[in-house]
């Protein structure tokens, strides 16, 4: 086992560790994350220096006790404050709908996390393109288990997603076995070929960062927004093109489902914080209408 590095950080705001980091978790069986009954959060991630494992726990005085293992341990420790929302700024946000205000009240201790890294969240977002979450999460697990790296440190059942080189080495029949169709595998290969430069999107941030990601064939506004929400905590990155989101937002705010154009119109008062408003709606319990269309689940392994 590699030697552990540690850091203590005292957040100047209420902090709910599992809820802040929830966007980084891809389903309950995500092999790269783990939440212990104690509330400790474990996260395996790639870094520019290699794989790393980060464990976060709350100390008796509310401080965050961070422990990291692996070649990238020093890098993940450096990012702990921003990972836990220290750079999140809700200045100017005003809840103009009761559902948003209700979610805001229910979100004490929740801020927008920022992993500071594009690659891992990009792989997961591409896998979620135009397929049901259950199907995408199955592929995510397969890729991590079969082509990723066992996370450094003391937890045996924790994994790190495949890095760009590992993605480039996956053969077509192995993609098929993981349930990843041709379009998504081509996008991941294209992203892997320019992965180092894609990390610049974090420094660009905002709309400029999202536009930068979209230079990769196969990455559109939806994927760029999903990455931006997690990699740099973009408060305005709204997932246009999402199968369910317009119906969820419309039902919660105006009483009926909307399309993308209608969703953007009703969220216009939150410009600059539209993703934040959607997060508050989720905290308020907003969900898709009971009889709304569902994304069909396809098993690409059988095609």
DOKE-840587 format. One record per residue (C-alpha): residue in three letters; x, y, z. Coordinates in pm, whole numbers, padded with zeros to 5 digits, always signed. Example, Ala and Ser with C-alpha at 12.3 -4.5 7.8 and 13.67 -1.06 7.14 Angstrom:
<sites>
Ala+01230-00450+00780/Ser+01367-00106+00714/
</sites>
This chain:
<sites>
Unk+00000+00000+00000/Unk+00127+00347-00085/Unk+00190+00590+00199/Unk-00108+00806+00287/Unk-00102+01185+00278/Unk-00338+01387+00496/Unk-00490+01731+00515/Unk-00734+01903+00750/Unk-00965+02172+00617/Unk-01224+02373+00809/Unk-01516+02475+00587/Unk-01652+02821+00669/Unk-02006+02705+00590/Unk-02239+02414+00675/Unk-02135+02107+00479/Unk-02318+01784+00400/Unk-02038+01569+00257/Unk-02243+01293+00089/Unk-02493+01534-00068/Unk-02227+01772-00198/Unk-02041+01486-00365/Unk-02351+01300-00487/Unk-02323+01432-00847/Unk-01994+01243-00885/Unk-02164+00913-00810/Unk-02305+00719-01108/Unk-02569+00499-00951/Unk-02563+00307-00625/Unk-02315+00054-00765/Unk-02058+00307-00884/Unk-01720+00135-00831/Unk-01535+00469-00807/Unk-01725+00600-00504/Unk-01831+00467-00167/Unk-02020+00619+00124/Unk-01973+00443+00456/Unk-02252+00422+00717/Unk-02044+00668+00920/Unk-02076+00926+00643/Unk-01716+00890+00525/Unk-01688+00934+00148/Unk-01433+00747-00065/Unk-01352+00850-00422/Unk-01117+00696-00676/Unk-01008+00927-00955/Unk-00753+00980-01226/Unk-00517+01276-01196/Unk-00240+01423-01409/Unk+00006+01230-01191/Unk-00179+00898-01192/Unk-00460+00734-00994/Unk-00558+00852-00649/Unk-00796+00761-00371/Unk-00947+01026-00146/Unk-01126+00962+00182/Unk-01320+01247+00341/Unk-01463+01241+00692/Unk-01590+01499+00938/Unk-01393+01563+01252/Unk-01541+01632+01597/Unk-01527+02010+01546/Unk-01676+02000+01196/Unk-01342+02001+01017/Unk-01288+01785+00709/Unk-01021+01520+00755/Unk-00887+01423+00413/Unk-00662+01124+00349/Unk-00526+01034+00006/Unk-00328+00749-00147/Unk-00158+00693-00479/Unk+00059+00885-00726/Unk-00200+01163-00746/Unk-00257+01193-00370/Unk-00103+01539-00340/Unk-00318+01666-00627/Unk-00650+01550-00486/Unk-00562+01692-00145/Unk-00496+02029-00308/Unk-00847+02026-00457/Unk-01039+01941-00139/Unk-01184+02291-00076/Unk-01306+02340-00434/Unk-01425+01980-00450/Unk-01645+02059-00151/Unk-01785+02382-00291/Unk-01550+02649-00157/Unk-01557+02828-00493/Unk-01936+02807-00525/Unk-02086+03156-00524/Unk-02462+03203-00519/Unk-02445+03583-00516/Unk-02743+03722-00701/Unk-02951+03407-00676/Unk-03315+03473-00587/Unk-03577+03199-00573/Unk-03876+03332-00765/Unk-04074+03006-00749/Unk-04195+02844-00430/Unk-04066+02501-00539/Unk-03717+02644-00584/Unk-03737+02826-00250/Unk-03849+02504-00081/Unk-03554+02316-00229/Unk-03320+02593-00122/Unk-03439+02560+00237/Unk-03388+02184+00217/Unk-03033+02224+00087/Unk-02853+02355+00391/Unk-02502+02219+00371/Unk-02523+02154-00004/Unk-02300+02341-00248/Unk-02193+02280-00606/Unk-01891+02051-00606/Unk-01604+02092-00851/Unk-01374+01797-00913/Unk-01126+02016-01101/Unk-01083+01745-01362/Unk-01265+01684-01690/Unk-01167+01330-01783/Unk-01352+01106-01536/Unk-01680+01296-01552/Unk-01653+01319-01931/Unk-01627+00942-01969/Unk-01935+00892-01753/Unk-02131+01165-01932/Unk-02057+01023-02277/Unk-02175+00682-02161/Unk-02504+00845-02057/Unk-02568+00995-02401/Unk-02913+00897-02533/Unk-02948+00587-02316/Unk-03126+00510-01989/Unk-02922+00571-01675/Unk-02942+00205-01578/Unk-02780+00106-01906/Unk-02512+00376-01887/Unk-02424+00290-01529/Unk-02387-00077-01621/Unk-02138+00021-01893/Unk-01956+00251-01649/Unk-01915-00035-01403/Unk-01792-00270-01677/Unk-01534-00023-01805/Unk-01404+00056-01456/Unk-01379-00307-01351/Unk-01231-00444-01673/Unk-01017-00157-01801/Unk-00970+00081-01509/Unk-00731+00057-01217/Unk-00785-00071-00866/Unk-00784+00240-00649/Unk-00471+00280-00434/Unk-00515+00258-00060/Unk-00688+00026+00186/Unk-01026-00031+00015/Unk-01022-00337-00210/Unk-01352-00278-00389/Unk-01281+00075-00509/Unk-01177+00150-00866/Unk-01047+00434-01081/Unk-01200+00493-01424/Unk-00992+00404-01731/Unk-00748+00679-01820/Unk-00716+00804-02180/Unk-00449+00550-02273/Unk-00656+00265-02133/Unk-00959+00388-02329/Unk-00758+00395-02653/Unk-00653+00033-02601/Unk-01008-00105-02571/Unk-01096-00316-02876/Unk-01429-00303-03058/Unk-01551-00637-02930/Unk-01469-00529-02574/Unk-01670-00209-02618/Unk-01958-00422-02743/Unk-01930-00653-02444/Unk-01954-00347-02218/Unk-02271-00238-02397/Unk-02123+00073-02560/Unk-02243+00143-02914/Unk-02031+00278-03197/Unk-02124+00645-03157/Unk-02028+00663-02791/Unk-01707+00464-02835/Unk-01600+00697-03121/Unk-01664+00998-02898/Unk-01460+00850-02615/Unk-01174+00765-02848/Unk-01179+01117-02991/Unk-01178+01266-02641/Unk-00897+01034-02531/Unk-00680+01156-02819/Unk-00695+01515-02687/Unk-00758+01444-02319/Unk-00474+01656-02184/Unk-00589+01966-02369/Unk-00951+01911-02262/Unk-00852+01981-01902/Unk-00814+02346-02008/Unk-01193+02370-01998/Unk-01175+02387-01618/Unk-00965+02703-01633/Unk-01189+02857-01898/Unk-01505+02777-01703/Unk-01858+02890-01781/Unk-01993+02899-02135/Unk-01641+02926-02278/Unk-01539+02603-02111/Unk-01851+02426-02236/Unk-01790+02550-02591/Unk-01431+02430-02572/Unk-01544+02077-02487/Unk-01781+02078-02783/Unk-01489+02095-03024/Unk-01463+01718-02979/Unk-01686+01531-03228/Unk-01974+01372-03041/Unk-01975+01616-02749/Unk-02274+01847-02768/Unk-02443+02092-02530/Unk-02592+01820-02307/Unk-02262+01639-02249/Unk-02070+01963-02204/Unk-02321+02080-01943/Unk-02304+01750-01753/Unk-01925+01779-01740/Unk-01930+02148-01645/Unk-02168+02086-01355/Unk-01920+01846-01198/Unk-01574+01950-01319/Unk-01596+02320-01233/Unk-01930+02350-01052/Unk-02086+02559-01328/Unk-02404+02709-01174/Unk-02557+02793-01512/Unk-02485+02471-01704/Unk-02835+02354-01790/Unk-02861+02011-01954/Unk-03045+02106-02272/Unk-03143+01793-02461/Unk-03210+01586-02150/Unk-03489+01331-02196/Unk-03663+01406-01864/Unk-03548+01749-01745/Unk-03793+01974-01937/Unk-04087+01771-01806/Unk-03953+01782-01450/Unk-03890+02156-01458/Unk-04217+02233-01632/Unk-04429+02023-01398/Unk-04262+02173-01091/Unk-04276+02537-01201/Unk-04577+02576-01431/Unk-04778+02261-01372/Unk-04718+02080-01700/Unk-04429+01933-01902/Unk-04228+02158-02131/Unk-03984+02117-02417/Unk-03629+02254-02409/Unk-03734+02596-02535/Unk-04008+02623-02276/Unk-03775+02508-02001/Unk-03520+02776-02088/Unk-03795+03037-02090/Unk-03927+02944-01747/Unk-03573+02931-01607/Unk-03482+03271-01754/Unk-03515+03450-01416/Unk-03231+03229-01291/Unk-02987+03310-01571/Unk-02638+03260-01437/Unk-02773+03006-01187/Unk-03002+02782-01393/Unk-02830+02461-01290/Unk-02847+02573-00928/Unk-03222+02625-00963/Unk-03259+02274-01106/Unk-03060+02130-00816/Unk-03295+02304-00574/Unk-03594+02159-00759/Unk-03446+01813-00714/Unk-03397+01883-00343/Unk-03763+01983-00325/Unk-03862+01643-00462/Unk-03939+01744-00820/Unk-03959+01440-01043/Unk-04083+01348-01386/Unk-04462+01319-01423/Unk-04594+00981-01323/Unk-04707+00885-01673/Unk-04432+01063-01866/Unk-04253+00876-02146/Unk-03958+00672-02028/Unk-03625+00626-02198/Unk-03624+00273-02343/Unk-03361+00042-02196/Unk-03156-00125-02468/Unk-02888-00385-02416/Unk-02633-00310-02688/Unk-02451-00630-02601/Unk-02728-00824-02777/Unk-02721-00617-03097/
</sites>
